Amino acid sequence: MITLLSIVEEVKRLPNIKSAKKRVLVSEKKAETNKAFVTTVKTTAKKFDKALEEGNKEAAQAAYKAAVKKIDTAVSKGYVHKNTAARKKSQMTKKLNAAE
């Protein structure tokens, strides 16, 4: 629901300078792209967890490789911090080793 207060708040945030307006558009687009990529990283991790729950070691191994590759790509592109990625990969490795 759009209220008068929300409209007033939005108008206050809008920039007046042309370059600032462009920065707002660019940053919104980048945020959308970043969010989409991080979502794919989470999805691959969930596929790995699901394969482990089912007890399918081969599927889990394949999902693990895909997830690690996706996480490494996220780090190289700056979507995820390297320590966060290392922690997630370590957790997945421990789960995989425990399942075997």
Secondary structure, DSSP 8 states (H G I E B T S, - for coil): ---HHHHHHHHHHS--SHHHHHHHHHHHHHHHHHHHHHHHHHHHHHHHHHHHHHT-HHHHHHHHHHHHHHHHHHHHHTSS-HHHHHHHHHHHHHHHHHH-
